[in-house]
């Protein structure tokens, strides 16, 4: 009898899930049968650039945002801009390679808005160095932030998604992992690891209603990474300039943070529930296939 009673309580929510209209159901109105929806996102590296653009776009879609960055003042600025537009946001500080810091930040987000059901792993570092001159420390640091950090944040947030039987994970990788990049062996390898991680998570988590996809941008202007790339390219006398990058693909312009944000926002919607394990190239045609 107890099992039958429990099943009768679960059935309405499972019916919503199977109908394809499921968003994170937090409370059912017994009088109307309507389900109240609540979504909470953690966006890492959201103080500026691509991360900030994604956080703002998701907020406009009605998602409560945890703006996480190691630079707390800049993260607060992004959160304030979201709130000024009528959205919900909280600034969070953590080194994503430090599990204790990540746990603390995620708990702050839970306390503010509820369980985390959307995760955008955007935080990362870059750098140029000839392969033969690359040190163990440079290699390890790149892997620690870009790959281990993604691993840690995802592990910490995942229980909330499993409990909800609904989740969206979007990993911001790089087309350098698809094409290779001179003087960026460590960076390309770390981002290739993110792509492999994405595909494996998609296979492992699909049965829980959780999707995992990756967006590998080619070159996006107006970000800390793009400016660092221009500066560091001088190390190897690379022919890299704004003009050459803009003319490097079929779409004759540089990428914008908003280009990546639009794709990420769609992947976080209910409409994208059948899309998982995919590499979504937002690159102006610079990488095809």
Phi and psi restraints in degrees (value plus and minus 20) as a CYANA .aco file:
   2 UNK   PHI     -83.0   -43.0
   2 UNK   PSI     -59.4   -19.4
   3 UNK   PHI     -87.1   -47.1
   3 UNK   PSI     -57.6   -17.6
   4 UNK   PHI     -85.8   -45.8
   4 UNK   PSI     -59.6   -19.6
   5 UNK   PHI     -85.2   -45.2
   5 UNK   PSI     -62.3   -22.3
   6 UNK   PHI     -83.4   -43.4
   6 UNK   PSI     -61.0   -21.0
   7 UNK   PHI     -83.4   -43.4
   7 UNK   PSI     -56.7   -16.7
   8 UNK   PHI     -87.2   -47.2
   8 UNK   PSI     -48.2    -8.2
   9 UNK   PHI     -96.7   -56.7
   9 UNK   PSI     -56.3   -16.3
  10 UNK   PHI     -97.2   -57.2
  10 UNK   PSI     -51.0   -11.0
  11 UNK   PHI     -72.0   -32.0
  11 UNK   PSI     -67.0   -27.0
  12 UNK   PHI     -79.5   -39.5
  12 UNK   PSI     -58.3   -18.3
  13 UNK   PHI     -90.5   -50.5
  13 UNK   PSI     -58.7   -18.7
  14 UNK   PHI     -86.8   -46.8
  14 UNK   PSI     -54.8   -14.8
  15 UNK   PHI     -83.8   -43.8
  15 UNK   PSI     -59.4   -19.4
  16 UNK   PHI     -82.3   -42.3
  16 UNK   PSI     -62.9   -22.9
  17 UNK   PHI     -81.5   -41.5
  17 UNK   PSI     -68.0   -28.0
  18 UNK   PHI     -89.0   -49.0
  18 UNK   PSI     -44.4    -4.4
  19 UNK   PHI     -93.7   -53.7
  19 UNK   PSI     -32.6     7.4
  20 UNK   PHI      68.8   108.8
  20 UNK   PSI     -14.6    25.4
  21 UNK   PHI    -126.6   -86.6
  21 UNK   PSI      -8.7    31.3
  22 UNK   PHI     -91.6   -51.6
  22 UNK   PSI     103.9   143.9
  23 UNK   PHI    -139.3   -99.3
  23 UNK   PSI     150.2   190.2
  24 UNK   PHI     -73.1   -33.1
  24 UNK   PSI      86.6   126.6
  25 UNK   PHI    -105.4   -65.4
  25 UNK   PSI      99.1   139.1
  26 UNK   PHI    -131.0   -91.0
  26 UNK   PSI     -40.7    -0.7
  27 UNK   PHI    -182.3  -142.3
  27 UNK   PSI     116.1   156.1
  28 UNK   PHI    -128.3   -88.3
  28 UNK   PSI     117.2   157.2
  29 UNK   PHI    -108.4   -68.4
  29 UNK   PSI      89.3   129.3
  30 UNK   PHI     -86.2   -46.2
  30 UNK   PSI     -43.3    -3.3
  31 UNK   PHI     -97.7   -57.7
  31 UNK   PSI     -62.6   -22.6
  32 UNK   PHI    -123.5   -83.5
  32 UNK   PSI     -37.1     2.9
  33 UNK   PHI      59.8    99.8
  33 UNK   PSI     -20.4    19.6
  34 UNK   PHI     -95.3   -55.3
  34 UNK   PSI     131.2   171.2
  35 UNK   PHI    -131.1   -91.1
  35 UNK   PSI     108.4   148.4
  36 UNK   PHI    -103.5   -63.5
  36 UNK   PSI     114.7   154.7
  37 UNK   PHI    -129.1   -89.1
  37 UNK   PSI     118.8   158.8
  38 UNK   PHI    -161.8  -121.8
  38 UNK   PSI     108.8   148.8
  39 UNK   PHI    -147.9  -107.9
  39 UNK   PSI     117.5   157.5
  40 UNK   PHI    -149.8  -109.8
  40 UNK   PSI     110.1   150.1
  41 UNK   PHI    -139.0   -99.0
  41 UNK   PSI     122.1   162.1
  42 UNK   PHI    -128.2   -88.2
  42 UNK   PSI     102.7   142.7
  43 UNK   PHI    -137.0   -97.0
  43 UNK   PSI      98.0   138.0
  44 UNK   PHI    -110.5   -70.5
  44 UNK   PSI     134.0   174.0
  45 UNK   PHI      41.1    81.1
  45 UNK   PSI      19.9    59.9
  46 UNK   PHI    -120.6   -80.6
  46 UNK   PSI      -5.1    34.9
  47 UNK   PHI     -93.0   -53.0
  47 UNK   PSI     -45.5    -5.5
  48 UNK   PHI    -182.1  -142.1
  48 UNK   PSI     156.6   196.6
  49 UNK   PHI      40.2    80.2
  49 UNK   PSI    -157.7  -117.7
  50 UNK   PHI     -81.2   -41.2
  50 UNK   PSI     -64.3   -24.3
  51 UNK   PHI     -80.9   -40.9
  51 UNK   PSI     -63.7   -23.7
  52 UNK   PHI     -84.5   -44.5
  52 UNK   PSI     -60.4   -20.4
  53 UNK   PHI     -83.7   -43.7
  53 UNK   PSI     -60.9   -20.9
  54 UNK   PHI     -85.9   -45.9
  54 UNK   PSI     -64.3   -24.3
  55 UNK   PHI     -78.9   -38.9
  55 UNK   PSI     -64.9   -24.9
  56 UNK   PHI     -87.1   -47.1
  56 UNK   PSI     -59.5   -19.5
  57 UNK   PHI     -86.1   -46.1
  57 UNK   PSI     -64.6   -24.6
  58 UNK   PHI     -83.2   -43.2
  58 UNK   PSI     -57.9   -17.9
  59 UNK   PHI     -82.0   -42.0
  59 UNK   PSI     -60.2   -20.2
  60 UNK   PHI     -85.0   -45.0
  60 UNK   PSI     -44.4    -4.4
  61 UNK   PHI    -104.0   -64.0
  61 UNK   PSI     -16.7    23.3
  62 UNK   PHI      74.2   114.2
  62 UNK   PSI      -8.2    31.8
  63 UNK   PHI    -110.7   -70.7
  63 UNK   PSI     116.9   156.9
  64 UNK   PHI     -98.1   -58.1
  64 UNK   PSI     115.6   155.6
  65 UNK   PHI    -138.2   -98.2
  65 UNK   PSI     114.2   154.2
  66 UNK   PHI    -119.4   -79.4
  66 UNK   PSI      92.8   132.8
  67 UNK   PHI    -113.5   -73.5
  67 UNK   PSI      79.2   119.2
  68 UNK   PHI    -124.9   -84.9
  68 UNK   PSI     113.2   153.2
  69 UNK   PHI    -181.0  -141.0
  69 UNK   PSI     138.3   178.3
  70 UNK   PHI     -94.5   -54.5
  70 UNK   PSI     -41.1    -1.1
  71 UNK   PHI    -115.0   -75.0
  71 UNK   PSI      70.7   110.7
  72 UNK   PHI     -85.9   -45.9
  72 UNK   PSI     -56.0   -16.0
  73 UNK   PHI     -83.4   -43.4
  73 UNK   PSI     -61.2   -21.2
  74 UNK   PHI     -91.1   -51.1
  74 UNK   PSI     -55.9   -15.9
  75 UNK   PHI     -83.1   -43.1
  75 UNK   PSI     -59.4   -19.4
  76 UNK   PHI     -83.4   -43.4
  76 UNK   PSI     -57.6   -17.6
  77 UNK   PHI     -81.8   -41.8
  77 UNK   PSI     -64.2   -24.2
  78 UNK   PHI     -82.6   -42.6
  78 UNK   PSI     -64.5   -24.5
  79 UNK   PHI     -81.3   -41.3
  79 UNK   PSI     -61.6   -21.6
  80 UNK   PHI     -84.0   -44.0
  80 UNK   PSI     -58.2   -18.2
  81 UNK   PHI     -85.8   -45.8
  81 UNK   PSI     -58.1   -18.1
  82 UNK   PHI     -84.1   -44.1
  82 UNK   PSI     -65.7   -25.7
  83 UNK   PHI     -86.8   -46.8
  83 UNK   PSI     -53.1   -13.1
  84 UNK   PHI     -84.9   -44.9
  84 UNK   PSI     -44.6    -4.6
  85 UNK   PHI    -113.4   -73.4
  85 UNK   PSI     -13.3    26.7
  86 UNK   PHI      75.3   115.3
  86 UNK   PSI     -14.3    25.7
  87 UNK   PHI    -110.4   -70.4
  87 UNK   PSI     158.0   198.0
  88 UNK   PHI    -133.0   -93.0
  88 UNK   PSI     109.4   149.4
  89 UNK   PHI    -177.7  -137.7
  89 UNK   PSI     132.7   172.7
  90 UNK   PHI    -157.2  -117.2
  90 UNK   PSI     117.2   157.2
  91 UNK   PHI    -105.0   -65.0
  91 UNK   PSI     116.2   156.2
  92 UNK   PHI    -152.6  -112.6
  92 UNK   PSI     123.4   163.4
  93 UNK   PHI    -137.7   -97.7
  93 UNK   PSI     113.3   153.3
  94 UNK   PHI    -188.9  -148.9
  94 UNK   PSI     126.6   166.6
  95 UNK   PHI    -105.2   -65.2
  95 UNK   PSI      96.9   136.9
  96 UNK   PHI     -86.4   -46.4
  96 UNK   PSI     -33.9     6.1
  97 UNK   PHI    -107.5   -67.5
  97 UNK   PSI     -20.2    19.8
  98 UNK   PHI    -128.7   -88.7
  98 UNK   PSI      86.2   126.2
  99 UNK   PHI     -80.7   -40.7
  99 UNK   PSI     -59.8   -19.8
 100 UNK   PHI     -84.0   -44.0
 100 UNK   PSI     -62.3   -22.3
 101 UNK   PHI     -83.6   -43.6
 101 UNK   PSI     -60.6   -20.6
 102 UNK   PHI     -85.3   -45.3
 102 UNK   PSI     -64.3   -24.3
 103 UNK   PHI     -78.6   -38.6
 103 UNK   PSI     -63.3   -23.3
 104 UNK   PHI     -83.5   -43.5
 104 UNK   PSI     -64.5   -24.5
 105 UNK   PHI     -85.2   -45.2
 105 UNK   PSI     -63.3   -23.3
 106 UNK   PHI     -84.9   -44.9
 106 UNK   PSI     -57.7   -17.7
 107 UNK   PHI     -85.3   -45.3
 107 UNK   PSI     -57.1   -17.1
 108 UNK   PHI     -79.7   -39.7
 108 UNK   PSI     -61.2   -21.2
 109 UNK   PHI     -86.1   -46.1
 109 UNK   PSI     -63.4   -23.4
 110 UNK   PHI     -79.3   -39.3
 110 UNK   PSI     -64.6   -24.6
 111 UNK   PHI     -83.2   -43.2
 111 UNK   PSI     -52.7   -12.7
 112 UNK   PHI     -99.6   -59.6
 112 UNK   PSI     -64.0   -24.0
 113 UNK   PHI    -150.2  -110.2
 113 UNK   PSI     -34.7     5.3
 114 UNK   PHI      97.9   137.9
 114 UNK   PSI    -194.7  -154.7
 115 UNK   PHI     -78.9   -38.9
 115 UNK   PSI     127.8   167.8
 116 UNK   PHI    -107.6   -67.6
 116 UNK   PSI      99.4   139.4
 117 UNK   PHI    -140.1  -100.1
 117 UNK   PSI     -24.6    15.4
 118 UNK   PHI    -150.4  -110.4
 118 UNK   PSI     111.2   151.2
 119 UNK   PHI    -151.0  -111.0
 119 UNK   PSI     106.4   146.4
 120 UNK   PHI    -136.7   -96.7
 120 UNK   PSI      89.7   129.7
 121 UNK   PHI    -107.7   -67.7
 121 UNK   PSI      75.7   115.7
 122 UNK   PHI    -133.7   -93.7
 122 UNK   PSI     -43.4    -3.4
 123 UNK   PHI     -81.5   -41.5
 123 UNK   PSI     119.9   159.9
 124 UNK   PHI    -195.8  -155.8
 124 UNK   PSI     153.2   193.2
 125 UNK   PHI    -148.2  -108.2
 125 UNK   PSI     144.2   184.2
 126 UNK   PHI    -158.6  -118.6
 126 UNK   PSI    -199.5  -159.5
 127 UNK   PHI     147.9   187.9
 127 UNK   PSI     135.4   175.4
 128 UNK   PHI    -136.1   -96.1
 128 UNK   PSI     110.5   150.5
 129 UNK   PHI    -180.8  -140.8
 129 UNK   PSI     115.1   155.1
 130 UNK   PHI     -77.4   -37.4
 130 UNK   PSI     121.1   161.1
 131 UNK   PHI     -77.7   -37.7
 131 UNK   PSI     -63.3   -23.3
 132 UNK   PHI     -89.0   -49.0
 132 UNK   PSI     -39.3     0.7
 133 UNK   PHI    -117.9   -77.9
 133 UNK   PSI     -23.5    16.5
 134 UNK   PHI     -87.6   -47.6
 134 UNK   PSI     112.9   152.9
 135 UNK   PHI    -114.6   -74.6
 135 UNK   PSI     143.2   183.2
 136 UNK   PHI     -78.2   -38.2
 136 UNK   PSI     -59.3   -19.3
 137 UNK   PHI     -84.5   -44.5
 137 UNK   PSI     -61.5   -21.5
 138 UNK   PHI     -85.5   -45.5
 138 UNK   PSI     -63.1   -23.1
 139 UNK   PHI     -82.4   -42.4
 139 UNK   PSI     -69.4   -29.4
 140 UNK   PHI     -83.3   -43.3
 140 UNK   PSI     -59.6   -19.6
 141 UNK   PHI     -83.2   -43.2
 141 UNK   PSI     -62.5   -22.5
 142 UNK   PHI     -82.0   -42.0
 142 UNK   PSI     -64.8   -24.8
 143 UNK   PHI     -88.1   -48.1
 143 UNK   PSI     -57.3   -17.3
 144 UNK   PHI     -81.8   -41.8
 144 UNK   PSI     -65.2   -25.2
 145 UNK   PHI    -100.9   -60.9
 145 UNK   PSI     -74.8   -34.8
 146 UNK   PHI     -91.7   -51.7
 146 UNK   PSI     -57.7   -17.7
 147 UNK   PHI    -125.5   -85.5
 147 UNK   PSI     -72.3   -32.3
 148 UNK   PHI     -85.0   -45.0
 148 UNK   PSI     -58.6   -18.6
 149 UNK   PHI     -79.7   -39.7
 149 UNK   PSI     -63.1   -23.1
 150 UNK   PHI     -82.4   -42.4
 150 UNK   PSI     -62.5   -22.5
 151 UNK   PHI     -78.6   -38.6
 151 UNK   PSI     -67.5   -27.5
 152 UNK   PHI     -85.6   -45.6
 152 UNK   PSI     -70.2   -30.2
 153 UNK   PHI     -81.1   -41.1
 153 UNK   PSI     -61.0   -21.0
 154 UNK   PHI     -84.8   -44.8
 154 UNK   PSI     -63.6   -23.6
 155 UNK   PHI     -80.5   -40.5
 155 UNK   PSI     -61.3   -21.3
 156 UNK   PHI     -88.0   -48.0
 156 UNK   PSI     -56.6   -16.6
 157 UNK   PHI    -104.1   -64.1
 157 UNK   PSI     -43.0    -3.0
 158 UNK   PHI     -78.8   -38.8
 158 UNK   PSI     -58.8   -18.8
 159 UNK   PHI     -76.5   -36.5
 159 UNK   PSI     -55.3   -15.3
 160 UNK   PHI     -83.2   -43.2
 160 UNK   PSI     -61.5   -21.5
 161 UNK   PHI     -88.7   -48.7
 161 UNK   PSI     -60.2   -20.2
 162 UNK   PHI     -84.4   -44.4
 162 UNK   PSI     -61.3   -21.3
 163 UNK   PHI     -81.0   -41.0
 163 UNK   PSI     -57.5   -17.5
 164 UNK   PHI    -101.0   -61.0
 164 UNK   PSI     -35.6     4.4
 165 UNK   PHI      36.2    76.2
 165 UNK   PSI      15.3    55.3
 166 UNK   PHI    -180.8  -140.8
 166 UNK   PSI     112.3   152.3
 167 UNK   PHI    -188.2  -148.2
 167 UNK   PSI     134.8   174.8
 168 UNK   PHI    -153.7  -113.7
 168 UNK   PSI     105.7   145.7
 169 UNK   PHI    -141.0  -101.0
 169 UNK   PSI     105.8   145.8
 170 UNK   PHI    -144.6  -104.6
 170 UNK   PSI      99.8   139.8
 171 UNK   PHI    -124.0   -84.0
 171 UNK   PSI     105.6   145.6
 172 UNK   PHI    -110.4   -70.4
 172 UNK   PSI      84.8   124.8
 173 UNK   PHI    -118.8   -78.8
 173 UNK   PSI    -151.2  -111.2
 174 UNK   PHI    -185.3  -145.3
 174 UNK   PSI     124.8   164.8
 175 UNK   PHI     -89.1   -49.1
 175 UNK   PSI     -32.2     7.8
 176 UNK   PHI     -80.2   -40.2
 176 UNK   PSI     -48.2    -8.2
 177 UNK   PHI     -93.6   -53.6
 177 UNK   PSI     -41.2    -1.2
 178 UNK   PHI    -110.7   -70.7
 178 UNK   PSI     -54.7   -14.7
 179 UNK   PHI    -129.4   -89.4
 179 UNK   PSI     -40.2    -0.2
 180 UNK   PHI      62.5   102.5
 180 UNK   PSI     131.2   171.2
 181 UNK   PHI    -164.5  -124.5
 181 UNK   PSI     111.2   151.2
 182 UNK   PHI     -81.4   -41.4
 182 UNK   PSI     119.2   159.2
 183 UNK   PHI      47.1    87.1
 183 UNK   PSI      -8.2    31.8
 184 UNK   PHI    -150.1  -110.1
 184 UNK   PSI      15.3    55.3
 185 UNK   PHI     -77.2   -37.2
 185 UNK   PSI     -64.2   -24.2
 186 UNK   PHI     -87.1   -47.1
 186 UNK   PSI     -61.3   -21.3
 187 UNK   PHI     -85.5   -45.5
 187 UNK   PSI     -67.8   -27.8
 188 UNK   PHI     -80.5   -40.5
 188 UNK   PSI     -61.0   -21.0
 189 UNK   PHI     -84.9   -44.9
 189 UNK   PSI     -60.4   -20.4
 190 UNK   PHI     -85.2   -45.2
 190 UNK   PSI     -58.7   -18.7
 191 UNK   PHI     -95.9   -55.9
 191 UNK   PSI     -50.0   -10.0
 192 UNK   PHI     -84.4   -44.4
 192 UNK   PSI     -56.7   -16.7
 193 UNK   PHI     -82.5   -42.5
 193 UNK   PSI     -56.4   -16.4
 194 UNK   PHI     -84.3   -44.3
 194 UNK   PSI     -58.5   -18.5
 195 UNK   PHI     -85.1   -45.1
 195 UNK   PSI     -64.2   -24.2
 196 UNK   PHI     -84.1   -44.1
 196 UNK   PSI     -60.7   -20.7
 197 UNK   PHI     -80.3   -40.3
 197 UNK   PSI     -62.9   -22.9
 198 UNK   PHI     -78.4   -38.4
 198 UNK   PSI     -68.4   -28.4
 199 UNK   PHI     -85.1   -45.1
 199 UNK   PSI     -61.2   -21.2
 200 UNK   PHI     -88.0   -48.0
 200 UNK   PSI     -60.3   -20.3
 201 UNK   PHI     -83.6   -43.6
 201 UNK   PSI     -58.3   -18.3
 202 UNK   PHI     -79.8   -39.8
 202 UNK   PSI     -62.0   -22.0
 203 UNK   PHI     -87.6   -47.6
 203 UNK   PSI     -62.2   -22.2
 204 UNK   PHI     -94.3   -54.3
 204 UNK   PSI     -51.0   -11.0
 205 UNK   PHI    -126.4   -86.4
 205 UNK   PSI     -26.5    13.5
 206 UNK   PHI     -76.4   -36.4
 206 UNK   PSI     -53.9   -13.9
 207 UNK   PHI     -90.7   -50.7
 207 UNK   PSI     -31.7     8.3
 208 UNK   PHI    -117.0   -77.0
 208 UNK   PSI     -13.2    26.8
 209 UNK   PHI      58.4    98.4
 209 UNK   PSI      -0.1    39.9
 210 UNK   PHI    -130.0   -90.0
 210 UNK   PSI     107.7   147.7
 211 UNK   PHI    -124.7   -84.7
 211 UNK   PSI     133.9   173.9
 212 UNK   PHI    -162.2  -122.2
 212 UNK   PSI      99.6   139.6
 213 UNK   PHI    -154.4  -114.4
 213 UNK   PSI     144.6   184.6
 214 UNK   PHI    -151.4  -111.4
 214 UNK   PSI     123.2   163.2
 215 UNK   PHI    -134.1   -94.1
 215 UNK   PSI      96.2   136.2
 216 UNK   PHI    -122.3   -82.3
 216 UNK   PSI      73.6   113.6
 217 UNK   PHI     -83.5   -43.5
 217 UNK   PSI     135.8   175.8
 218 UNK   PHI    -109.2   -69.2
 218 UNK   PSI     -86.5   -46.5
 219 UNK   PHI    -172.5  -132.5
 219 UNK   PSI     100.4   140.4
 220 UNK   PHI    -137.7   -97.7
 220 UNK   PSI     103.0   143.0
 221 UNK   PHI     -97.1   -57.1
 221 UNK   PSI     139.4   179.4
 222 UNK   PHI      57.0    97.0
 222 UNK   PSI       2.3    42.3
 223 UNK   PHI    -139.1   -99.1
 223 UNK   PSI     140.8   180.8
 224 UNK   PHI     -79.9   -39.9
 224 UNK   PSI     -59.2   -19.2
 225 UNK   PHI     -86.3   -46.3
 225 UNK   PSI     -60.7   -20.7
 226 UNK   PHI     -85.0   -45.0
 226 UNK   PSI     -61.2   -21.2
 227 UNK   PHI     -86.5   -46.5
 227 UNK   PSI     -58.6   -18.6
 228 UNK   PHI     -86.1   -46.1
 228 UNK   PSI     -56.5   -16.5
 229 UNK   PHI     -83.6   -43.6
 229 UNK   PSI     -62.4   -22.4
 230 UNK   PHI     -80.9   -40.9
 230 UNK   PSI     -61.1   -21.1
 231 UNK   PHI     -89.6   -49.6
 231 UNK   PSI     -65.1   -25.1
 232 UNK   PHI     -96.2   -56.2
 232 UNK   PSI     -40.6    -0.6
 233 UNK   PHI     -81.0   -41.0
 233 UNK   PSI     -42.9    -2.9
 234 UNK   PHI     -83.9   -43.9
 234 UNK   PSI     -40.1    -0.1
 235 UNK   PHI     -78.4   -38.4
 235 UNK   PSI     -61.6   -21.6
 236 UNK   PHI    -130.4   -90.4
 236 UNK   PSI      -3.1    36.9
 237 UNK   PHI      32.2    72.2
 237 UNK   PSI      21.1    61.1
 238 UNK   PHI     -93.7   -53.7
 238 UNK   PSI     122.2   162.2
 239 UNK   PHI     -98.4   -58.4
 239 UNK   PSI      44.0    84.0
 240 UNK   PHI    -133.8   -93.8
 240 UNK   PSI     103.6   143.6
 241 UNK   PHI    -170.3  -130.3
 241 UNK   PSI     146.6   186.6
 242 UNK   PHI     -77.9   -37.9
 242 UNK   PSI     -60.7   -20.7
 243 UNK   PHI     -86.2   -46.2
 243 UNK   PSI     -65.6   -25.6
 244 UNK   PHI     -86.6   -46.6
 244 UNK   PSI     -56.7   -16.7
 245 UNK   PHI     -87.4   -47.4
 245 UNK   PSI     -58.0   -18.0
 246 UNK   PHI     -86.3   -46.3
 246 UNK   PSI     -49.1    -9.1
 247 UNK   PHI    -117.6   -77.6
 247 UNK   PSI     -11.5    28.5
 248 UNK   PHI    -104.0   -64.0
 248 UNK   PSI     -23.7    16.3
 249 UNK   PHI    -165.1  -125.1
 249 UNK   PSI     157.5   197.5
 250 UNK   PHI     -77.7   -37.7
 250 UNK   PSI     -58.8   -18.8
 251 UNK   PHI    -108.7   -68.7
 251 UNK   PSI      91.4   131.4
 252 UNK   PHI    -103.2   -63.2
 252 UNK   PSI      43.6    83.6
 253 UNK   PHI    -178.8  -138.8
 253 UNK   PSI     142.2   182.2
 254 UNK   PHI     -97.8   -57.8
 254 UNK   PSI     136.0   176.0
 255 UNK   PHI     -92.3   -52.3
 255 UNK   PSI     135.8   175.8
 256 UNK   PHI    -139.6   -99.6
 256 UNK   PSI     130.8   170.8
 257 UNK   PHI     -73.4   -33.4
 257 UNK   PSI     -54.0   -14.0
 258 UNK   PHI     -86.5   -46.5
 258 UNK   PSI     -47.4    -7.4
 259 UNK   PHI     -82.4   -42.4
 259 UNK   PSI     -64.4   -24.4
 260 UNK   PHI     -89.9   -49.9
 260 UNK   PSI     -58.6   -18.6
 261 UNK   PHI     -82.3   -42.3
 261 UNK   PSI     -59.4   -19.4
 262 UNK   PHI     -82.4   -42.4
 262 UNK   PSI     -64.3   -24.3
 263 UNK   PHI     -86.9   -46.9
 263 UNK   PSI     -62.9   -22.9
 264 UNK   PHI     -81.7   -41.7
 264 UNK   PSI     -61.5   -21.5
 265 UNK   PHI     -82.1   -42.1
 265 UNK   PSI     -60.9   -20.9
 266 UNK   PHI     -84.6   -44.6
 266 UNK   PSI     -62.5   -22.5
 267 UNK   PHI     -82.4   -42.4
 267 UNK   PSI     -41.8    -1.8
 268 UNK   PHI    -109.3   -69.3
 268 UNK   PSI     -21.9    18.1
 269 UNK   PHI    -106.3   -66.3
 269 UNK   PSI     144.3   184.3
 270 UNK   PHI     -83.0   -43.0
 270 UNK   PSI     -53.2   -13.2
 271 UNK   PHI     -82.4   -42.4
 271 UNK   PSI     -38.1     1.9
 272 UNK   PHI    -117.9   -77.9
 272 UNK   PSI       2.3    42.3
 273 UNK   PHI     -87.4   -47.4
 273 UNK   PSI     -37.1     2.9
 274 UNK   PHI    -122.5   -82.5
 274 UNK   PSI     -10.4    29.6
 275 UNK   PHI    -130.8   -90.8
 275 UNK   PSI      93.0   133.0
 276 UNK   PHI    -174.0  -134.0
 276 UNK   PSI     130.7   170.7
 277 UNK   PHI      54.2    94.2
 277 UNK   PSI      -3.6    36.4
 278 UNK   PHI    -121.3   -81.3
 278 UNK   PSI     129.6   169.6
 279 UNK   PHI    -122.4   -82.4
 279 UNK   PSI      85.8   125.8
 280 UNK   PHI    -116.7   -76.7
 280 UNK   PSI      80.3   120.3
 281 UNK   PHI     -97.6   -57.6
 281 UNK   PSI      93.3   133.3
 282 UNK   PHI    -132.1   -92.1
 282 UNK   PSI      66.9   106.9
 283 UNK   PHI    -165.3  -125.3
 283 UNK   PSI      -6.7    33.3
 284 UNK   PHI      46.1    86.1
 284 UNK   PSI       1.1    41.1
 285 UNK   PHI      63.6   103.6
 285 UNK   PSI     -11.3    28.7
 286 UNK   PHI     -88.1   -48.1
 286 UNK   PSI     -48.3    -8.3
 287 UNK   PHI    -145.9  -105.9
 287 UNK   PSI     100.2   140.2
 288 UNK   PHI    -143.7  -103.7
 288 UNK   PSI     107.8   147.8
